[in-house]
Amino acid sequence: MRRTFLATAEIGNEDVVNIDDVLDGRVEPARRTRRKEQAISPQTATRPPSPALRPAADDVDTSTRERVLTHVVADGPVSAAALARTLGLTPAGVRRHLAGLETDGLIAPHVAPAPTGSRGRPARRFVATSTGQAELAGAYPDLAAQALRFLRDSAGEAAVEAFAHARLDEFARRHAHAITAPDVEGRAAQLAAVLVAEGYAASVRPVGGTHTVQLCQGHCPVQHVAQEFPQLCEAEAQVFSRLLGTHVQRLATLAGGGHACTTSVPIHDPPSTTAPPAGPTHETTPPARPRNAEGLT
């Protein structure tokens, strides 16, 4: 019985083995024991996973990094806490990605004066740099810039301007049916939704104490082309004005170095500050002075 117990212990209970095979030498307990020891050795237990398994984790990390960058582009200036709420991540995890993006020059802290009356140090807020914008744009801008240079060199600046207007006119024709709200603010929101679908990361933000909203584009697929060809930005502003049915004013552009393309949109006329007259007004003439016999007054 003792020999049977020892043999079973050596085998390690890995298989159903006839004890007679062990005693006859047809199974090598020592070799099987070494295999078992290797399977549970501390070196094996602490060994890092195979490199073939690592890309999955790296892919997840890269995907999260891209999501963080995308939201900084769209929502910036934005804080780590706000990003964490939007993305469903921990603030610590978001700060780790923000630190990496800042180190790589894709985002930068947004410097703004602290609100009046606020206490303590304001939270750091981030915007995308031009390099970060290019990270999302891909190789398209290079090809587009080459084509526009060829057009300019072949047909002149007027041809570039005509192309810019034709491009935005086509945009207006495609999307006019989706921008039909009865008020300017509603149309601005609809235009922002259209721009998001076109890859512009747009949003509408109210401006406190004013009768305007700001249409903000945190990302522009043609930003780097527009740096060389501002006609694209000028034509876009004109089409925005046409679609919204009101005059708009460009405050900043990504191509001009801003952290977003910002367009001021008046949503309605401010109320008059001067009270109207109580009743109708009539022109009056002074009474005629009496004349003497010589007709002198």
C-alpha positions in Angstrom: 0.0 0.0 0.0 2.9 2.4 0.8 4.4 1.8 -2.6 1.1 2.4 -4.3 0.7 5.7 -2.5 4.2 6.9 -3.3 3.8 6.1 -7.0 0.5 7.9 -7.1 2.0 11.0 -5.5 4.9 10.9 -8.1 2.5 10.7 -11.0 0.7 13.8 -9.7 -2.8 12.6 -10.4 -2.6 13.9 -14.0 -4.0 10.8 -15.7 -5.7 7.5 -14.8 -2.7 5.2 -14.7 -2.5 1.5 -13.8 -0.2 1.1 -10.8 1.2 -2.0 -12.4 2.5 0.1 -15.3 4.4 2.3 -12.8 5.9 -0.6 -11.0 6.9 -2.2 -14.3 8.6 0.9 -15.5 6.2 1.7 -18.4 5.5 5.1 -16.9 8.4 7.4 -15.8 7.3 9.1 -12.5 10.4 11.3 -12.3 9.8 12.8 -15.8 6.1 13.4 -15.0 7.0 14.9 -11.7 9.4 17.4 -13.3 6.7 18.3 -15.8 4.3 18.9 -12.9 6.8 21.0 -11.0 7.5 23.2 -14.1 3.7 23.8 -14.5 3.4 25.2 -10.9 6.9 26.6 -10.3 7.0 30.2 -9.1 9.0 31.2 -12.2 6.2 30.0 -14.4 3.5 31.6 -12.3 5.2 35.1 -12.4 6.3 34.9 -16.0 4.8 37.7 -18.2 2.3 36.8 -20.8 3.5 35.7 -24.2 4.2 38.7 -26.6 1.5 37.3 -28.8 -1.1 38.1 -26.2 0.0 41.7 -25.6 -1.4 43.5 -28.7 -4.9 43.1 -27.5 -4.2 45.1 -24.3 -2.1 47.6 -26.4 -5.0 48.0 -28.8 -7.4 48.8 -26.0 -5.0 51.3 -24.6 -4.5 52.9 -28.0 -8.2 53.0 -28.6 -8.8 54.8 -25.3 -6.0 57.3 -26.1 -7.6 58.0 -29.4 -11.0 58.5 -27.7 -9.5 61.0 -25.2 -7.8 62.9 -28.1 -11.0 63.0 -30.1 -13.0 64.4 -27.2 -10.3 67.0 -26.4 -10.5 68.0 -30.1 -14.3 68.2 -30.0 -14.9 69.6 -26.5 -11.7 71.5 -25.6 -11.0 73.3 -23.5 -11.9 70.4 -21.3 -10.7 69.1 -17.9 -9.7 65.5 -16.9 -12.8 65.3 -14.7 -15.2 66.2 -17.5 -13.5 63.7 -19.9 -13.8 61.0 -17.2 -17.5 61.6 -16.9 -18.0 61.6 -20.7 -15.9 58.5 -21.4 -16.9 56.5 -18.4 -13.2 56.2 -17.2 -11.5 57.0 -13.9 -10.0 60.5 -13.6 -6.6 58.8 -12.9 -6.8 56.9 -16.1 -7.8 60.0 -18.1 -4.9 62.0 -16.5 -2.5 59.2 -17.6 -3.6 59.5 -21.2 -3.6 63.3 -21.1 0.0 63.3 -19.8 1.0 61.0 -22.7 -0.8 63.2 -25.3 0.8 66.3 -23.8 4.2 64.8 -23.9 3.7 63.8 -27.5 2.7 67.4 -28.3 -0.8 66.5 -29.4 -2.6 68.5 -26.7 -1.7 71.6 -24.5 -3.0 73.3 -21.4 -5.5 76.0 -22.2 -4.5 79.3 -20.5 -7.5 81.3 -19.4 -8.1 83.8 -16.6 -9.8 82.4 -13.5 -13.5 83.4 -13.1 -14.1 86.4 -11.0 -14.7 85.5 -7.4 -13.5 81.9 -7.7 -11.3 80.4 -5.0 -8.4 78.0 -5.3 -6.5 76.9 -8.4 -8.8 76.2 -11.4 -8.7 72.8 -13.0 -6.4 72.3 -15.9 -8.2 72.3 -19.2 -6.7 71.0 -22.4 -7.1 71.8 -26.1 -5.6 70.0 -29.1 -2.5 71.3 -30.8 -2.1 71.5 -34.6 -0.2 68.3 -34.4 -3.1 66.7 -32.6 -5.5 67.9 -35.2 -3.3 66.4 -37.9 -3.3 63.1 -36.0 -7.0 62.7 -36.8 -6.8 64.1 -40.3 -4.7 61.4 -41.9 -3.0 61.8 -45.3 -5.9 63.6 -47.1 -4.7 67.2 -46.4 -1.4 66.6 -48.3 -3.2 65.4 -51.4 -5.7 68.2 -51.3 -3.1 70.8 -50.8 -1.1 69.5 -53.8 -4.3 69.6 -55.9 -5.1 73.2 -54.9 -1.5 74.3 -55.6 -1.7 72.8 -59.0 -5.0 74.6 -59.6 -3.6 77.9 -58.4 -0.5 77.6 -60.5 -2.4 76.6 -63.6 -5.5 78.9 -63.4 -4.7 81.5 -60.7 -6.2 82.5 -57.3 -9.6 83.1 -58.8 -9.9 79.5 -59.7 -9.1 78.5 -56.1 -11.8 80.8 -54.8 -14.3 79.5 -57.3 -13.5 75.9 -56.2 -14.0 76.9 -52.5 -17.4 78.4 -53.3 -18.4 75.4 -55.4 -17.4 73.0 -52.7 -19.4 74.8 -50.0 -22.4 75.4 -52.4 -22.6 71.6 -52.8 -22.5 71.2 -49.0 -25.4 73.6 -48.7 -27.4 71.7 -51.4 -26.9 68.4 -49.6 -27.9 69.6 -46.2 -30.4 72.4 -46.6 -33.3 70.0 -46.0 -31.8 69.2 -42.5 -31.6 72.8 -41.4 -35.2 74.0 -41.3 -35.8 75.0 -37.6 -38.1 78.1 -37.3 -35.5 80.0 -35.1 -31.8 80.7 -35.7 -30.7 78.9 -32.5 -32.5 75.7 -33.6 -30.9 76.0 -37.1 -27.5 76.5 -35.5 -28.0 73.2 -33.6 -29.0 71.4 -36.8 -26.0 72.8 -38.6 -23.7 71.6 -35.8 -25.2 68.1 -36.1 -24.6 68.1 -39.9 -21.0 69.2 -39.3 -20.5 66.4 -36.8 -21.6 63.9 -39.4 -19.1 65.4 -41.8 -16.2 65.0 -39.3 -16.0 68.6 -38.0 -16.6 67.9 -34.2 -19.0 70.8 -34.0 -21.1 72.1 -31.1 -23.2 75.1 -30.2 -22.3 77.0 -27.0 -24.4 79.8 -25.6 -22.7 83.1 -24.7 -23.9 84.3 -21.3 -25.3 87.8 -21.2 -25.6 88.1 -24.9 -28.1 87.3 -27.7 -25.6 85.1 -29.5 -24.4 81.6 -29.6 -21.0 80.3 -30.8 -20.8 77.6 -33.4 -17.5 75.8 -32.5 -15.7 73.3 -34.7 -13.0 71.5 -32.6 -11.8 69.6 -35.7 -11.6 70.4 -39.3 -10.6 67.9 -42.0 -9.2 70.6 -44.2 -7.5 72.6 -41.5 -4.0 72.3 -42.8 -5.1 73.0 -46.3 -6.9 76.1 -45.2 -3.7 77.4 -43.6 -2.4 77.8 -47.1 -5.8 78.5 -48.8 -7.9 80.7 -46.5 -10.5 80.9 -49.3 -11.9 77.7 -47.8 -12.7 79.4 -44.5 -14.2 82.5 -46.1 -16.5 80.4 -48.3 -17.6 78.3 -45.3 -18.6 81.4 -43.3 -20.7 82.7 -46.2 -22.5 79.3 -46.5 -23.1 79.2 -42.8 -24.7 82.7 -43.0 -26.9 81.5 -45.9 -28.0 78.3 -44.1 -28.7 80.0 -40.8 -30.5 83.0 -42.4 -28.5 85.6 -40.4 -25.2 87.4 -40.5 -22.4 85.5 -38.8 -18.9 86.6 -37.7 -15.8 84.4 -37.6 -14.0 85.0 -34.3 -11.2 82.4 -34.7 -10.1 79.5 -37.0 -8.0 76.5 -36.5 -6.1 77.4 -39.7 -5.4 80.8 -38.1 -4.0 79.2 -34.9 -7.1 79.1 -32.7 -8.0 76.0 -30.7 -11.3 75.8 -32.6 -13.1 77.5 -35.5 -15.5 79.8 -33.6 -18.4 81.5 -35.4 -20.6 84.1 -33.6 -24.2 83.7 -34.5 -26.9 86.2 -33.3 -30.0 84.3 -32.4 -32.4 87.3 -32.3 -32.3 91.0 -32.3 -31.7 92.6 -28.8 -34.6 94.5 -27.4 -34.6 98.2 -27.9 -33.4 100.3 -25.0 -35.3 103.4 -26.0 -39.0 103.6 -25.2 -41.1 104.4 -28.2 -43.2 107.6 -28.1 -46.6 107.4 -26.5 -48.5 108.7 -29.6 -48.1 109.6 -33.2 -45.8 112.5 -33.9 -46.5 115.4 -36.2 -44.3 118.0 -37.6 -45.2 121.4 -36.3 -44.2 124.8 -37.7 -43.8 127.9 -35.6 -46.8 130.3 -35.9 -46.3 133.1 -38.5 -45.4 136.4 -37.1 -47.8 139.3 -37.9 -46.8 141.6 -40.7 -47.4 145.4 -40.8 -48.7 147.4 -43.7 -45.3 147.5 -45.5 -45.2 143.7 -45.3 -42.3 143.9 -42.7 -42.4 141.6 -39.7 
